[in-house]
Amino acid sequence: MSRELPAENGKGLTIGVEMRYDRVVMREEPARATFRHLPPDKQERVFEAALKEFADRGYHEASMNRLVAQAGIPKGSLYQYFPNKAGIFQHLFQYALALVWRTLTAVKEETLEEDLFTRLEKSLMAGVRFLKEHPRIYSLYLKIQFDKNVPLRGEFLAAVRRHAAEYFGSLLRRARERGELRPGLPEEATLFLLDAVFDRFLQAVAVPALDVTLNLHQAPEEIIQQRIRQLINTLRDGLVA
Protein backbone atom coordinates (compact mmCIF):
# COMPACT_ATOMS: atom_id res chain seq x y z
CA MET A 1 0.00 0.00 0.00
CA SER A 2 1.30 3.48 -0.81
CA ARG A 3 0.04 7.02 -0.91
CA GLU A 4 1.18 10.09 -2.75
CA LEU A 5 2.64 12.93 -0.74
CA PRO A 6 3.56 16.36 -2.06
CA ALA A 7 7.23 17.00 -2.66
CA GLU A 8 8.79 20.35 -1.85
CA ASN A 9 9.38 21.04 -5.52
CA GLY A 10 5.66 20.78 -6.22
CA LYS A 11 5.74 17.26 -7.70
CA GLY A 12 4.00 14.32 -6.11
CA LEU A 13 6.09 11.67 -4.40
CA THR A 14 4.81 8.18 -3.74
CA ILE A 15 6.14 6.63 -0.55
CA GLY A 16 5.00 3.20 0.58
CA VAL A 17 3.60 3.16 4.09
CA GLU A 18 5.24 -0.25 4.56
CA MET A 19 8.57 1.60 5.03
CA ARG A 20 9.96 0.78 8.48
CA TYR A 21 8.66 3.67 10.54
CA ASP A 22 10.49 4.19 13.79
CA ARG A 23 9.00 3.31 17.17
CA VAL A 24 6.65 5.77 18.85
CA VAL A 25 6.88 8.74 16.50
CA MET A 26 6.51 6.61 13.38
CA ARG A 27 4.01 3.99 14.49
CA GLU A 28 0.89 5.84 13.30
CA GLU A 29 -0.01 8.50 10.78
CA PRO A 30 -1.11 11.74 12.50
CA ALA A 31 -2.96 12.95 9.40
CA ARG A 32 -6.62 12.01 9.60
CA ALA A 33 -8.48 10.22 6.83
CA THR A 34 -10.10 13.52 5.85
CA PHE A 35 -6.67 14.82 4.84
CA ARG A 36 -5.56 11.63 3.11
CA HIS A 37 -8.75 11.65 1.02
CA LEU A 38 -8.28 15.21 -0.21
CA PRO A 39 -7.38 15.75 -3.88
CA PRO A 40 -3.59 15.68 -4.30
CA ASP A 41 -3.36 19.36 -5.20
CA LYS A 42 -5.15 20.39 -2.01
CA GLN A 43 -2.98 18.07 0.10
CA GLU A 44 0.01 19.71 -1.51
CA ARG A 45 -1.18 23.24 -0.71
CA VAL A 46 -1.68 22.35 2.95
CA PHE A 47 1.63 20.52 3.15
CA GLU A 48 3.63 23.29 1.49
CA ALA A 49 2.05 25.94 3.74
CA ALA A 50 2.79 23.88 6.85
CA LEU A 51 6.37 23.18 5.80
CA LYS A 52 7.00 26.85 5.08
CA GLU A 53 5.55 27.98 8.40
CA PHE A 54 7.35 25.46 10.62
CA ALA A 55 10.67 25.44 8.75
CA ASP A 56 10.91 29.23 8.54
CA ARG A 57 9.64 30.11 12.02
CA GLY A 58 10.12 27.06 14.22
CA TYR A 59 7.49 25.14 16.13
CA HIS A 60 6.53 27.68 18.78
CA GLU A 61 6.48 30.71 16.49
CA ALA A 62 4.52 28.92 13.77
CA SER A 63 1.06 30.43 13.32
CA MET A 64 -1.91 28.32 12.32
CA ASN A 65 -3.60 31.51 11.08
CA ARG A 66 -0.75 32.17 8.65
CA LEU A 67 -0.72 28.51 7.66
CA VAL A 68 -4.40 28.38 6.69
CA ALA A 69 -4.17 31.73 4.93
CA GLN A 70 -1.25 30.45 2.87
CA ALA A 71 -3.06 27.18 2.13
CA GLY A 72 -6.32 28.93 1.31
CA ILE A 73 -8.48 26.84 3.66
CA PRO A 74 -10.71 27.66 6.67
CA LYS A 75 -9.01 27.18 10.03
CA GLY A 76 -11.68 24.71 11.07
CA SER A 77 -10.77 22.48 8.15
CA LEU A 78 -7.18 22.23 9.38
CA TYR A 79 -8.32 20.52 12.57
CA GLN A 80 -10.45 18.15 10.56
CA TYR A 81 -7.23 17.07 8.84
CA PHE A 82 -4.94 16.90 11.90
CA PRO A 83 -5.67 16.56 15.63
CA ASN A 84 -3.59 19.58 16.66
CA LYS A 85 -0.49 21.65 15.89
CA ALA A 86 1.84 18.88 17.11
CA GLY A 87 0.13 16.42 14.76
CA ILE A 88 0.87 18.65 11.77
CA PHE A 89 4.50 18.90 12.82
CA GLN A 90 4.73 15.14 13.29
CA HIS A 91 3.28 14.59 9.81
CA LEU A 92 5.97 16.84 8.33
CA PHE A 93 8.66 14.94 10.19
CA GLN A 94 7.37 11.56 9.00
CA TYR A 95 7.32 12.79 5.43
CA ALA A 96 10.86 14.18 5.71
CA LEU A 97 12.26 10.99 7.24
CA ALA A 98 10.60 8.86 4.56
CA LEU A 99 12.00 11.07 1.81
CA VAL A 100 15.54 10.91 3.25
CA TRP A 101 15.25 7.14 3.59
CA ARG A 102 14.11 6.80 0.00
CA THR A 103 17.04 8.94 -1.18
CA LEU A 104 19.62 6.93 0.75
CA THR A 105 18.12 3.62 -0.33
CA ALA A 106 18.54 4.67 -3.96
CA VAL A 107 22.21 5.54 -3.36
CA LYS A 108 22.81 2.25 -1.55
CA GLU A 109 21.29 0.23 -4.39
CA GLU A 110 23.08 2.18 -7.13
CA THR A 111 26.50 1.73 -5.46
CA LEU A 112 26.12 -1.88 -4.34
CA GLU A 113 29.16 -3.12 -6.27
CA GLU A 114 31.45 -0.21 -5.32
CA ASP A 115 33.88 -0.13 -2.41
CA LEU A 116 32.91 1.31 0.97
CA PHE A 117 34.70 4.62 0.60
CA THR A 118 33.24 5.33 -2.83
CA ARG A 119 29.82 4.55 -1.39
CA LEU A 120 30.43 6.92 1.53
CA GLU A 121 31.58 9.66 -0.83
CA LYS A 122 28.49 9.31 -3.00
CA SER A 123 26.22 9.10 0.04
CA LEU A 124 27.53 12.38 1.45
CA MET A 125 27.25 14.10 -1.92
CA ALA A 126 23.66 12.86 -2.13
CA GLY A 127 23.05 14.44 1.26
CA VAL A 128 24.39 17.78 0.04
CA ARG A 129 22.18 17.66 -3.04
CA PHE A 130 19.20 16.72 -0.89
CA LEU A 131 19.52 19.73 1.40
CA LYS A 132 19.94 22.02 -1.62
CA GLU A 133 16.87 20.55 -3.31
CA HIS A 134 14.82 20.51 -0.10
CA PRO A 135 16.13 23.42 1.99
CA ARG A 136 13.00 23.71 4.11
CA ILE A 137 13.02 20.04 5.00
CA TYR A 138 16.61 20.39 6.18
CA SER A 139 15.70 23.60 8.01
CA LEU A 140 12.95 21.68 9.80
CA TYR A 141 15.55 19.15 10.97
CA LEU A 142 17.80 21.94 12.27
CA LYS A 143 14.86 23.49 14.13
CA ILE A 144 14.24 20.15 15.83
CA GLN A 145 17.92 19.69 16.62
CA PHE A 146 18.50 23.09 18.19
CA ASP A 147 15.15 23.82 19.87
CA LYS A 148 14.87 21.71 23.00
CA ASN A 149 11.18 22.62 23.44
CA VAL A 150 9.90 21.01 20.22
CA PRO A 151 7.30 18.34 21.09
CA LEU A 152 8.64 14.78 20.76
CA ARG A 153 12.10 16.21 20.05
CA GLY A 154 13.91 13.34 21.73
CA GLU A 155 11.95 10.74 19.80
CA PHE A 156 12.43 12.62 16.51
CA LEU A 157 16.20 12.94 16.93
CA ALA A 158 16.56 9.33 18.09
CA ALA A 159 14.65 8.19 14.99
CA VAL A 160 17.06 10.12 12.74
CA ARG A 161 20.10 8.66 14.49
CA ARG A 162 18.71 5.11 14.35
CA HIS A 163 18.06 5.44 10.63
CA ALA A 164 21.61 6.73 10.13
CA ALA A 165 23.03 3.82 12.12
CA GLU A 166 20.99 1.36 10.07
CA TYR A 167 22.19 2.89 6.81
CA PHE A 168 25.88 3.01 7.74
CA GLY A 169 25.60 -0.42 9.33
CA SER A 170 24.43 -1.90 6.03
CA LEU A 171 27.39 -0.33 4.22
CA LEU A 172 29.84 -1.64 6.81
CA ARG A 173 28.39 -5.16 6.66
CA ARG A 174 28.78 -5.21 2.90
CA ALA A 175 32.36 -3.93 3.18
CA ARG A 176 33.20 -6.58 5.77
CA GLU A 177 31.79 -9.33 3.53
CA ARG A 178 34.05 -8.05 0.73
CA GLY A 179 37.13 -7.99 2.97
CA GLU A 180 37.52 -4.20 2.82
CA LEU A 181 37.77 -3.56 6.58
CA ARG A 182 40.59 -4.38 8.93
CA PRO A 183 39.87 -7.15 11.44
CA GLY A 184 38.72 -6.01 14.84
CA LEU A 185 37.29 -2.68 13.69
CA PRO A 186 34.88 -1.57 16.47
CA GLU A 187 31.52 -1.33 14.74
CA GLU A 188 29.75 0.89 17.30
CA ALA A 189 32.54 3.47 17.32
CA THR A 190 32.74 3.41 13.52
CA LEU A 191 28.98 3.99 13.19
CA PHE A 192 29.18 6.90 15.62
CA LEU A 193 32.10 8.43 13.75
CA LEU A 194 30.43 8.18 10.34
CA ASP A 195 27.16 9.62 11.63
CA ALA A 196 28.98 12.50 13.33
CA VAL A 197 31.10 13.37 10.28
CA PHE A 198 28.14 13.30 7.87
CA ASP A 199 25.81 15.27 10.15
CA ARG A 200 28.43 17.91 10.89
CA PHE A 201 29.41 18.28 7.22
CA LEU A 202 25.81 18.89 6.14
CA GLN A 203 25.34 21.45 8.90
CA ALA A 204 28.41 23.29 7.64
CA VAL A 205 27.03 23.34 4.10
CA ALA A 206 23.72 24.76 5.29
CA VAL A 207 24.75 27.18 8.05
CA PRO A 208 27.77 29.49 7.51
CA ALA A 209 28.28 30.07 11.25
CA LEU A 210 28.86 26.34 11.73
CA ASP A 211 31.78 26.25 9.26
CA VAL A 212 35.01 28.04 10.10
CA THR A 213 37.41 25.71 8.27
CA LEU A 214 36.08 24.27 5.00
CA ASN A 215 34.15 27.24 3.52
CA LEU A 216 31.36 25.01 2.28
CA HIS A 217 28.41 27.38 2.35
CA GLN A 218 27.48 28.38 -1.21
CA ALA A 219 30.63 26.69 -2.53
CA PRO A 220 30.31 25.26 -6.07
CA GLU A 221 29.65 21.55 -6.29
CA GLU A 222 33.16 20.71 -7.48
CA ILE A 223 34.65 22.31 -4.35
CA ILE A 224 32.22 20.44 -2.12
CA GLN A 225 33.14 17.20 -3.88
CA GLN A 226 36.83 17.94 -3.26
CA ARG A 227 36.16 18.48 0.44
CA ILE A 228 34.11 15.29 0.63
CA ARG A 229 36.92 13.34 -1.01
CA GLN A 230 39.41 14.80 1.49
CA LEU A 231 37.23 13.73 4.42
CA ILE A 232 36.62 10.22 3.08
CA ASN A 233 40.33 9.77 2.31
CA THR A 234 41.12 10.82 5.85
CA LEU A 235 38.66 8.24 7.18
CA ARG A 236 40.20 5.59 4.93
CA ASP A 237 43.85 6.39 5.65
CA GLY A 238 43.53 7.38 9.30
CA LEU A 239 45.69 9.85 11.20
CA VAL A 240 48.65 7.64 12.07
CA ALA A 241 51.97 8.48 10.38
N, C-alpha and C positions, 0 to 999 in steps of 0.2 A: 504494500500500500504506500502511496506517495501523494504529496500535495504540492501545489505550486506556490512558492513564496516570492514576493517581489525582491529583485536585486537592487542594489543601490544605484546601478546605472540605468534603471528603468526597465530592464528586461526581466522576464519571469525566470525563476530558478526552481527546478524540481528537486526536492530533497526527500528521500525515502524516510518515513518515520520509523523504519526498522533500524536506523542507525543507532548505535549503542549510546543512548543518552546516559548521563552520568548521575547516579545516585539521586539524592533528594531534589536538586534543582532541575533535573532533566527527566524525572520519572513521569510527569504529566504535562500536558499542553495547557498553559494558562489562558490561551485564547478560547473563547466560548464558540459553540457551534454556529452561533449567529455570525461571527466574524469569518469563520472558515467557509461558510456558505455564501458569502458576498461575492459578487463578480470580481474577477482578478484585478481589474483596473481600480475598483474601489478599495480592495485590500491594499493595493500598492500605495494609494494616496494616504491611507491611514498609517501604513508602515513608514513611508518616507517622512511624513510629518512627525511621527513619534521619534524616529531615528535622529532627525535634525534637532528636535527639541532636547532630547536627553544627551546626545553627543556634544552639542554646542554649549549647553548650560549646566549639565550635571543633573543628578537625580533630584536634589532638593530644590534647585532653582527652576526646574522644568515646570512649565505652566500648562495645565490641561486646557485652559481657555485658548492659549496660543496654538496648542496642538490641534484642537477641533477647528479653529479658524483656518489654519493652514490646510487641513484635510478637507474642509468644506462640508462638515457634518455637524448635526446638533450635539451638544454635550451629552445629552441623555443617551444618544446612540452609542457613544464611546463605552459607557458602562453596561450596555447590552452586549458589547463585544468582549470586554475584559472585566474581571471582578473589581479591580482597583488600579491605582497608579503603579503599585509594585508588580501587578500582573502584566501590565504593558511592558515594563522594564525587563521582566523575566522573559517575556516572549522575544524581545529584541536580542537578549543574550543567547537564547536557545538558537535563534536563527544564525547569529554570528558564529557560534561554536560549530554549528553544522556546516556552515560555509567554509570555515577554516579547515575542518576535517575533510571535507570534499576536496579542497585544494591540495592538501598534503597527501591524501590518498592517490590523487592523480600523479603527483611527483614520484611517490614511492613506486607506483606501478610502471611509470615510464622509465625509471632508472634501475629497474630490478637487476639487470645484468652488469651494472657498473660498480666500481669499487666504493667502499664506504665514504671516502673523502670526497669523491666526485658527487656522491649522493647528498652529502652534507652541504657542499657548495651550492648545488642546485636547489636544495631545500631552502637555504637561507635567501638565495636570490628570489625564489618564489614568494617568500615572506615579504621581502621588500616590495615586490610588484603588487602583492596583495594590499599592503597598506597604502600604496599610491593609488590603486584602483578603488579602494574602499576606505577613504580617509576617515569617514565618520564612524565606521565600524571599529576601526583601530582607536579612534578617540574615545569611543564608548568603553573599550577595554582599559584605557588609561584612566578614565574617570573612576572606574571600579577599583583599579589598583591603588590610586592615590587618595580616594575619599573613604575613610574608615567608617562613615555613617551610611553607606549605601546598603539597603536591605539585602540580606543573603550574600553579602560581600565575601565572607569566608568560604561559603559553598561555591560561589562563582569562581573565585581564584583557585580553589582546590580542584575544581573540574578542569580548568585550563591546564594546571600543572599535571594532572593525571593524564590528560590527553597527550601532552608533550612527552611525558615519560613513556607512554604506550608507543608513540610514534618513534622516538629515538631507540626504544628497546627493540622494536622490530628491525630497525636498521642494524643495530649491534648484533642481534641474533644471526642475521643473514651474513654479516661480515665474519662472525665467528665460524659459521658453517663453511665459509670459503677460505678459512685460514688466514684472514687478514689482520687479526688482532694478536697481540702478544699474550702468551699464557699468563694466567693469574691477574689479568686486568680487572680491577674492582668495578663491577657493573653499576652499583648504586652511585658511587662517586662519579663515574663517567657520565651517567644519565644526568646527574645534578650539574656537572660542568657544561655539558652540551646545552641543557635548558637555559642555564644562566647566560652563556655566551650569546645564544640566539636572541633571547629576550632583551638583553642589554643592547645588542647591536640594533635591533629594530627600534628601540626607544631612541637611540642616538640618531637614527635616520629621521624620525618623526619630530623630535623635540630638540632644537638647537642647544638649549641650556644643559642638556644631558650629554653633550658631546664636546669635550675640550681637547680631544687628541686626533680624531680621524677626519673631522670636517666632512661629515656625511650628509648633513642636511642640505637638500637641493643640489647635491653633487650629481653630475651626469652618470648614467648607468655604467659606463665603462670604468669610472673611478670607483664606484661602489663595488663592482665585480672584482677590481684589483684588491680592494680592502678585504673583501670576503675571502679571496684566494690567500691573502697573507694570513688571515686568522686561521683558516683551515690548515694551511701548511704548518703553522705554529702548533696546532693541535696534533698534527701527524708527526712532526719531528720532535716535539717536546722542547724543554728549556735547558736540558743538560748539554754541556759542551762535549 
